[in-house]
Amino acid sequence: MMEEGGSEFNTYPIVRRVNSTHTIMMDADMETGTRTFPNMRTKPYTPLIFRVLLRLNVRVLFLLFLIGFGAIFYMGARTSPIIVFVISVCILSFLVAIYLIKWVLAKDEGPPEMVQISDAIRDGAEGFFRTQYGSISKMAVLLALVILFIYLFRTITPQQEASGLRRSTSACITVASFLLGALCSGFAGYIGMWVSVRANVRVSSAARRSAREALQIATRAGGLSAIIVVGMAVIGIAILYATFYVWLGVDSPGSMKVTDLPLLLVGYGFGASFVALFAQLGGGIFTKAADVGADLVGKVEQGIPEDDPRNPAVIADLVGDNVGDCAARGADLFESIAAEIVSAMILGGTMAQRCKIEDPSGFILFPLVVHSFDLIVSSVGIFSIKGTRESGVIGLTEDPMAILQKGYSITIVLAVLAFGASTRWLLYTEQAPSAWFNFALCGLVGITTAYIFVWITTYYTDYKHEPVRTLALSSSTGHGTNIIAGVSLGLESTALPVLVISVSIISTFWLGQTAGLVDETGNPTGGLFGTAVATMGMLSTAAYILTMDMFGPIADNAGGIVEMSQQPESVRDITDILDAVGNTTKATTKGFAIGSAALASFLLFSAYMDEVSTFAREPFKQVDIAIPEIFVGGLLGSMLIFVFSAWACSAVGRTAQEVVTEVRRQFIERPGIMDYKEKPDYARCVAIVASASLREMIKPGALAIISPIVVGFVFRILGHYTGHPLLGAKVVAAFLMFGTVSGILMALFLNTAGGAWDNAKKYIETGALGGKGSEAHKAAITGDTVGDPFKDTAGPSLHVLIKLLSTITLVMAPIFL
């Protein structure tokens, strides 16, 4: 199977651990070979809904599920055959996820010391998740009451007025959509965390036997989480759409038109964005504060390896990988898909209405079908990664990144075919017989954009390429030159993605405009929908992208468990390689998320202008930044991005200081820790980081939510007294425009610079430039420490913020008028 002390994946240089021969145990119990690690709670946590379901009789539970699915399919059949197709695919994908869950959980967890470490990580992660989402749920309920109050006293659109939709009904629909989006986003985060804390130890155990098996388990664990997250986003919107369609009697005489229905779903996207922002902030602060504190004292001051069991902050660091990189990223991608689907449905309905298309349901439901096929093609890509070759011989020269890229290539090819079929099925219309082909090309542009984004981010963050190696070389001349080189690399890395986004938006807008669809006056109207289709194309492989993203923290956790349980060198060699690949996949998927956020925000901005025009009952098609008030609104939008980033980074810094102080205290008061004679107090560090991250996430999150509302309301009052009734809405439009542009650039810079610093350190740890313990390594650790809050806190939070600003202005648009 594998040579002694070697690795199957030897395209990456192999690193030997300096402490692999330690045999001193930390207490008397360890003399038997079994290490014990303190639990963070006295009993495992199970969410209330699962506890209720587990207490029910199996027959009663089966009957409830049968009634539920029957009601869902009944509403789907009453709505459209397309909805039935979407719901069917989602349910089948959940069955695939159940199979993957059973497959992953059937793998062995390894020796007792691995299991005990994994249990400590699981308890810490679930405890923090419970507390964090308890706080988020309280804020969500409070915000729901605010939305209810606003909608009860706002004006309604002419279409809603004509259909007899009352203010109270509109308010209840929006609040219900908001709460459902928040609930589903929270559940998506829980699924990501639940999977990762159970898969990590199984990957560690598999690494003792085979590198390829460890890779397969990590990939399938990430895949089952991704399938559930994407499936929930799609089926949630489908059920909401079908429920409103049946309840409101859409398209019946005297009722709402189907083209106006997507506007009622805006609350769903806002709820998802709200939870994702706080999940990303809280989880990001937790994981990076623990990581920075552990590295500064452990690596730099004490000279011990990463994830060494003597480091009091090591469990907190491993817990952070799950709550920051898994739970938060699950909620983040759920929000991305939900926002993109809702905005594309709004634009599809608007275009179908203007063009007087006889059956507009295809244009409205097209995004749901695209993501249904995403579940299918991504599942094929996930299953294409095998544990061994068919011949039974495991390759000794295979690059794990190449294996993941092969799966991605298979997914992309299938996505192109599925996208073409979807456009022909749903976007064909007799008014413009060739329009579907133009939209298919728009989707192809989006898919190509996603692939190019992945390549660009890989180039700037993988140490096989020149930028990261140049950054590593700068570490040989000191800490300062490492920081300078990292900042310059991050700034430079914004150029290519911006050019790609620009070409994508312009080309797809042109393809949409020339599709042949025109309004009553003969003007082309397909431009914005073409860009929407490109966004759908970019996210048409979202499930596989999330799979690669989840792979990173699972591999990182597996490496930590291997190090703490002091497995042989060959096992750590495998997890080191998978961890390095995981750093690249995490950076890659963050770049992908920023690109999709840029396109989705463009769509949401257009949807906002359409909604303002509808409420104001007058055209609103352009924003003149030469007007002083509007220019000031743009400045305030850009300012928000910088202040938000500053507060997010400073939150990590303050929390990390508390961790550093605690770790230093333990090393001083317990000198036997370094000789394995005393056990560190892991729980104390977890408690410090958990408490501080929950406290620190409030200020930047509140800033993001309150800012656009305050700006719009203040300038609305100013416009009222100066005779400019749309001033508030126009200022908010500039606020969105400048904030989106600044946020995209800032997020690109932060994510790429942080990922490059991390992998520059990994490159040196392979033995380059003096290897571990060298002066270059110490300088690289400093750079990695600076980059930690960039890539895992401020950067990911920014692209959530970009979409949150768009969805909150859509929901709150009436108060700006």
N, C-alpha and C positions, 0 to 999 in steps of 0.2 A: 504493500500500500504506500508506504512512505519511508524514505531513508531516515535513519536515526539522526536527530538534531537538525533535520532539514525541513524544507517546506515545499509543497507542491507549486506554490506561486513564487518562483524565484526570479521573476523579472524585476522585482523590487529588491534592493540590497537587503541582506539579512542583518539584524541587530541582535546581539547577545545581551542578556540581562546581567547586571553586575551583582545582583543579590539572589540569584536563583539557587544558591547552595546553602542559604540560611537554614539552619535546623533548630534554632533557639525558639522556643514557644513562649507565648505571651502570658500564659498562666498555667497552673498545674493541670487543668483539664486538657490543655493542648498537647501534653506529653503522650496522650493516646493517639495523636494524629488528627484529632477533631477540633477545629477552631470554633469558637462561639462568638457570635456578634449580637449585640443587644437589639431587640425589637423596638421600633419606634412607637408601637401601640400594643395594647394587651391582646387585642383580637383583630383579625382582618376585617376590612371594611367592605360591605356590599351595599350598593345603592338601594334606596327604599323600594323603588319599583321592582327590582329583582327579588328583594326579600318577600314582597307581597306575592309575586308570581310563583316563587318557590313553595309557598305555603298552600297554594291552591292544589286541588285534586287534579291529576293528570287529565282525566276525562273532561273536567270543567274547563281546564286551560285549553285543551284541544278544541272544545266547543266555542270558547270565546274567540280563539284565533280563526276558526272557521267562519264565525259570524262577521268578524272584522274584515277578513279577506273578501267575503261575499259582498259586504257593503261597499268596499273599495271598488271591486269589479263592477258592481251595479252602477255606481256613480260614473265610473269610467265608460261603461257601455252607453249610458245616457248622454255622455259628453261627446266622445269621439273614439273611433277605433284606434286612433293613434295613441290615445291615453291608455287604452287596454294593452297595446303593444309595449309601451314604456313601462307600465306597472309590472307586466309579465317578465320583462327582461330584468328589472330590478329584483324581483323575487327570486328568479333563477340565480342572479349574481349573489344574493344572500345565501342561497344553498351552497354555492361554490365556496363562499367565505366560511360557512360552517364546516365544509369538508377540510378546508385549510386549517381551521382552528383545531379540529381533531387530529390532523396530520402533525401539526407542530407540537401539540400537547402530548402526543404519543411518544415523542423523542425523550430520551432519558435526560435527567437533570445533573448527572455526574455525581461525584463523591459528596459526602455530607458537608464538607467545608464550603463547597460551591453553593449548595442549597441554602446554607445559613446566611451567606453573604447576599444571595439573591433575595431571600426573605426580608433581610434588613432593608434592601433597596426598595422592594415592593411595598413594605409597610410605610416607609418614609414618603414614597411617591403618592400612594393612595391617601395618606393622611393629609398631605399638602393639597392634593386635588380636592378633597372634601372641603377643606377650609376655604380654599381659594374660590371654588365655584359656589360655595355658600354665600360668600361676599358678593360675587358677581350677580347671583340670582336676586339678592336684595336690591342691588342697584338697578337691575333690569325691571323689577316690579315697580320701583319708584319712577323710572323713566316711562314705563307703560302708562302709569297714571297721568303723567304730564302729557303724553301723546293723546290720551283719551280726552283730557280737558281741552286741548287745542282743537281737536277735531269736532268736539261738540259745539264749538263756537265759531268755527271757520266757515267760509263760503264753500259751496260745492260747485263742481264743473257743470256747464250747460248740459252735457251728455247725461250726467248723473241726475240732474234735475228733471230732464225729459223722461228718464226711465223710472222716476218715482223713488229713487234711492234717497232715503232720509239721512240727515246728519248723524243721528244716533247709530243707524246701521253702518254707515261708512266708518264711524269711530270704532265700533266693535270689531269690524272686519280688519281694520288696520292694526288695532291692538292685538287681536288674536294672531294675525300674521307675524307681528313682531315677537310675541312670546313663543310661537312655534319655531320661528327661525332661531331664537336664542336657545331654546331647549334642544333643538337638533344640533346646533353648533356645539353646545356643551357635551352632548352625547358623543359627537364625533371626536371631540378631544378625549373623552373618557375611553373610547375604544382604542385610540392610538396609544394611550398610556397603559391600558389593560393588557394589550398585546405585547408591548415592549418589555414590561417587567416580568413576563412569563417566558418570552423567547430568549432573553439575554443569556440565561444560564444554560439553555439548551444549545445555543451557539457555542458557548464556552466548552461544553461537554463534547460537542461534535468536533471541535478543533483538536481534541486529543486523538482523534482517529483520522480525520480527513479535512483538508482545507476546502475541498469542493463541497463536501457535505455541510460544513459550517456556512459557506456562502449560500447554499440552497436554502437552509433553514432561515437565515437572516432575510433573504429575499422573499420567501413565501410568507414569513411573519409580517414583513412590511406590506406585502401584497394583499393579505386578507384585511388588514386595517384600511388600506387604500380603497379596496372594493366596497367595504361597508360605508366609508365616508362619502365616496362619490354616489353610491347607490342611495344613501339617505338624502343627499342634496337633491337628487333627481326625483325620487318618489315623493319627497316632502312637497315639492312644488307641484308635481302632478296631482297629488291628492287635494292640495289646497285649491288648485285651478278647477278640478272636477267638482269639488264641494261647492264652491261659489257659483259655478255654472248651473248646477242643479238647484241650489237654494234660491238663487236670484232669478231663475227662469230665463237665462240669457238667450237672446235671439228670438224670444217669443214676442208677440205683438205688445207694444207699449212697455217693453222692458229694455234692459241694457244690451248694447251691441257687444258681440264677442271681441271686437277690436279694442273696446275700452276696458275689458276685463283685466289685462295684465297690470294696469295701474294699481289695482287693488292688492297686488302681490309685493309692492315696494317695501312694506313693513317687514316681510320675511327676510329680505336682503339686509335691511337695517339691523334686525335682531341678530342675524348671523355675524355681521360686522362688529356689532357692539361687544358680543362675547369674545370674538376672535382677538379684538384689540387688547382687552384686559387679560385674556389668557396668554397672549404673546408677551405682554409687558411683565406680568407676574412671573410666568415661567422663565422668560429671558433673564430677568433680574436674578432669580433663584440660581439658575444653572451657571451663569457667568460669574456671579459673586463667589459662589463656592469654588468654581474652577480657578479664578484669579487668586483667591485666598490660599487654596491648596498649593498652587504652583509657586507663588512668591515665597512662602515659608518652606514648603517641602523641597522643591527643586533647587531654588536659588540659595536659600539660607542653610538648609540642612543637607543638601546634596543627595537626597534620596530620589529614587525613580518615580515616574508618574504612577498613580494608583497604588503606591506602596501602602501596606496595611498599617504602617506606623504613623501615617499622616492622619491626624484627627478629622480633617475635612474631606477625606476620600469618599466616605459614604454619601455625604451631602453632594459632592461633585457627581457621583453616579446617579443619585436621585434626580439631580438637575437635568441630566440628559433625557430622562423620561418625561418630566413635567414641562421642560422647555422645548426640547426638540421633537418630542412625539405628540404629547397632548396639545401643545400650542400649534404645532404644524398641522395636525388633523383639523382643528378648528379653523385655522387659516385657509387651508385649501377648500374646505367646505364653504367658507365665506366667499372665496374667489369664484367658485362654480355657481353658487347661488346668485351672486351679484351679476355675473355675466349672463346667466340664463334669463333673469328678470329683465335686465336692460335690453337684451336681444328680443325678448317677447314683446316689450313695449314698442321698440322700433319696428318690428315686423308687423304688429297690429296697426301702427300709424301709417306705414307705407301701404299696407293692403287697403286701408280706408281711403287714402288719397287716390289710389289707383283704381278704386272701385272693383277690386278683385272679388269674383263671385263667391269663392270659398276661401276665406282668409285663414282657416285653421292650420293649414300646412305651414304658412309663414310664421304663425304664432308659436306653434308647437315644435318647430324645427329644432330649436336648441335642446329640447328634451330628448329627441330622437338621436341627435349627435352624441349626447353623453350616454345614452343607452348603448349605442355601438361602442363607445369608449370602454364600457365595462366588459364587453365581449372581447375586443381586440387586446385590451390590456391583460385580460386573464390569459389569453393565448401567449402573450409575451412573458408573463410570470411563469407559466408552466413550461416554457421553452428552456428554462434554466434547470438543468438536470444535476443530480448529485454526483453521478459518474457518467462516463461515456458508455455507450451501448456495449462496447467490447469489454467493459469491466476494468479497463486500464485507465487510471487517472493521469492526465497530462502533467508533466513536471515543469512546463514552461508557459503555462497559461496565465495571462494577466486578468485578475478579477474584474478590472474596469472594462476590459475588452469583452468579457462575458456579459456584463450588464449592458454594454452598448449593443451587443448582438441582439439581446432581447428587445432593446429599445428600437433597433432597426426593423425587427419583425413587426413590432407594434405599429410603427409608422407606416410601413407598406400596407398593412391591413387597414389602418385608419384612412389612408388615401382612397382605397377601394370602397370602404364603407361610406365615406363622405360623399364620394361621387354618386353612389347609389341613393343616398339620402336626399341629395339635391334634386335628382331626377324624379324621385318619388313625391316629394313634398313641395318643391319650388317650381314645378312645371305649371305654366298657365297659358291658356290659349291667347291671351292678350300679348304675350311676348314669348313665343315658343322656345327661343334660344336663351332666355334669361337664366334658366337653371344652370347652363354651362358656364356662364360668366360667374355665377355664384360658386360653382364648383371650383373655378380657378381662384376665387377669393379664398376659399377654404384651403386650397393647395398652398397659396401664399402664406396663410397662417401657420400651417403645418411646417413649411420650410423655415418660417421665422422662428418657431419653437426649436427646431433642430439647430439652426445657426446660433441661437442664444445659448443652447447647451454647449456647443463647440467653443464659443467665445469664452464662456465662464470657465470651462475646462482648461483652455489655453492659459488663462491668467491665474488659475489657482492650483493646477496639478504640477507637482515638482518634476514631472518628466519633461516639462517645457521650459523655455528660456527665462520668462519673467520671474518665476519663483526661484530658479537657480541663481539668477542675478541678485535677487533679494537676499538669498542665503549667503551669497558671496559678500554682500555689504555688511553682514554680521561679523565678518572676520576683522573689520576695522573698528568695531565698537557698537555700543547701544544706539548712539545718536544717528549714525549712518544707516543703521537698520530701520529706524523710525522714518528717516527722510525718504529712503528708498521705498518703503511700504506705502507712505502717503502718496508719493509720485506715481507708483504703480496703480493705486486705487483711482487717482484722478484721471490717469490716461485710459483706464479701462472703461470709462463712461462713453468714449467716442464711438466705438463700433456698435454697441447696442443702440445708441440714439440714432445712428445712421440707419440701422436695420429697421427700427420702429418707424422712422420717417418714411422710408421707402415702402414699408408695408401699408401704412395708413393711406398714403397718396395713391399707390397702385390699386389697392382694393376699393378705395372710393371711386376711382376712375372706372374700374371694371363694373362696379355697381351702377354708376351713372350711365354707362353705355349698354346696360343689360336690356334696354328697350321698354322698361316700365315708366309710364308717364302719368301725371295727374290730369285733372279735367282741363287745364289750360295748355297741356302739351309739354310741360316742363319735366325733365328727367327727375325721378325721385328715389332711385335705388342706391345712391352713393353711401349713405350712412348704413343702410342694411348690408351693403357689401363689406364695410368695415366690421360690422357685427358678425358676419359670417366668418371673416378672417380670425376674429377673436375666438369663435367657436372652434375653428380649425386648430388654433394654437393650443386650446385646451382639450382637443379631441383625444389626447393620450394622457390626460391628467392622472388617471389611476396609476399608470406605470411610472409617471414622474414622481408621484407621492410614494410609490413603492421604493424607488431609489433614495428618496429623502429619508424614509423611515429606516432604511438599511443602515444609514450612518450611525445614529445613536444606539441602535441595537448592537452593532459591531463594537462601538466604543465601550458600551457597558460590558460586553463579553470580554474585552481586553482587560477591563478593570477587575472583573471577577477572577480571571486567570492570574493576574498579578497578585491580587490579595490572597488567593488560595495557594500561591507559589507553586504553580505547575511547572513542568519541565520547559527548558528553553524553546524546544521545537513548537510547543503549543503557543507560547507567547509570540514567537515569530509569525505564526499564522494570523493571530488576532492583530498584531501590529500592522500587517499588510492590509487586512480588511479594514482596520481603523483608518489608515491613510486613504484608502479608496473611499471610505465613508465620508471623510472630510471633503473630498472632491465632489461626491454626489450631493452632499448638503449644499455646498456652494453653488453647484450647477442648478439645482432645483430652486434655490433662492433667486438666481438670475432669471430663470424661467418665470417665476412668480412675479417678478418686477415687470417683465415684458408683457405678461398677460394683464397685469394691473394697469399698465399704461393704456393698452387698447380698451380694456373694460371701462376705465375712467373717461376715455373719450366718448364712449357710448352713453355712459351715465350723464355726462355733461350735456350731450345732445338731448337726452331724455328730460333733463331738468329744464332746458330751454323750452321744449315742447309743453311740459306741464305748466310752466309759468304762463306761456301763451294761452293755454286752455283756461286757466283760472282768471287771467287778466282780460280775456276775450279780445285780445289785440295781438298783432304779430310781435314776436320777440326772436329775432334771428341773428343779431350781431351785438357785440359789446364794444363800445368805443373807449379804449383806455386813455385817449387824450383828454377825457373829462376828469378833472382832479379827483373827485370822490371815488370814481371807479379805479383810477390808478392807485389810490391809497388802499383800496380793497385788495388789489393785487399784491401790494407790498406787505399787507398784513398776512395774506396767504403764504407768502414766502417766509415771512418771519416765523409763522407757526411751525414750519418744518424745522427750522434751526433751533428754536426754543424747545420743541418736543424732543429732538435728538439730544440736545444738551441735557435735558432733565432725565431722559432715559439712561444716558451714559453716567451721569453723576449719581443716579440711584444705584447703579452697579458699583461705582467707586465707594460710596458710603457703606454699602452692605459688605463689600469686600474688606474694608478696613475693620469692621467688627469681626469678620472671620479671621483675619490676620492676627488681630489682638488675642482672640481666643486660642488659636493654634499655638502662638508663641507662649501663651500662659501655660498651656498643657505641657509643652516641651520643657519649660523651666521647672514647673511644679512636679512633673513626673519624668525625671531624667531616665528612668528605666525603659521608657518607650523606645528609645533608639537602640537598646540592646534586646528588645523583645521581652523584657521582664515585667513591663506594665502595659496594660491595655488602654488605648486612647478612649476618650469619651466621645464617640461618634454622634450620639444622639444630641449632645449639647450643640454641636455645629449645625446639625439639621434644624434644630429649633430656632437658632439665631437667624439662619438664612430664611426660613419660612416666615417668621414674624416680620423681618425687615422687608422682604419682597412684597408681602401683602400690604404693608404700609406704604411702600414707595411707589406702587403701581397706580395709586389713586390720583396723584397730582398730574402726571402727564396725560392720563386717560381723561380726566375731567377737562383739561385744557382742550383736548381734541374735540370733545363733544360740545362744550359750551361756546367755543370761539365762533364757529359759523353762525350759530343762533344769535349770539350777541351782536356780531357785525351786521347781520341782515336786519335785525330788529332796530338797531340804532339808526342805520341809514334809511330804513323805512320811515321812521319818525322825521328825520331830516328832510327826506323827499316830500313828505306830506306838507311840511311848512314852506318848502321852496317850490311847490308846484310840479314835482317830478314823481308821480305815483309809482313808477317802476324802478326808482333809484335803489331801493333795498335789494330787489332781485338782481339788478345789474351789478351792484357791488359784490354780492355773493357769487355771481358768475365769474367775476374777475378774481375773487378770492380763491375759487375752485381752480381756475385756469392756472394762475401763478403757483398755487400750492401744489397742484399735480405735477407741473414741470419741475419745480424745485425738489419735490419729494422723489421723483423718479431718479434724478441725477444724484441726490444725496444717498438714496438707498443703493444704487449701483456702486457708488464709491465705498460706502461702508461695508457692504457684503463682500465685494471683491478684495478690498484691502485686508479685511479680517481673515478671509479664507487663505489668501496668499501668505500672510504672516504665520498662520497655523501650519501650513504645509512646508514653509521654509524651515521651520523648527523640525518638522518630521524628516525632512531631507537630511538635515545635519545629524539627526539621531540615527540615520542609516549608516553612519560612519564617515560621511563627507565632512571636510573642513575641520577635522579633529574629533568629530563625534560627540557623544554625551560627555558633559563635564568640561568641555573646552570653553575658551572665552567666546568663541563664535556661538556656541550653544547657549551660553548665558545671555548674550545679546539677542539671540533669536527668541528666547523665552520672554524677554522684555517686550519684543515686538508682538509676540503671540498674546501676551497679557493685555497690551494696548488694544489689540484687534478683537479680543473676546467680546466686549460690549458692542463693538461695531457690528459684527456679523451675526450675533445671536440675540441681541436685545434691540438696539436702535434700528438696524437695517430691516429685519423682518417686521418690526412694528410699524415701520414707515409705509410699507406697501399695503398693510392693512388700513393704516390711517388714510391713505389716498382714496381707497374705495369707501371707507366710512364717511369721509367728507361728502362724497357724491350721494350716498344713500341717505344720509341725514338731511341734506338739503332737499332731496326729493320728497321726503316725508314731511319736512317742516316748511316747504315752499309757501303754503298759504299765509304764514305769519310774516313773510317778507313783502306782502302786497297790501 
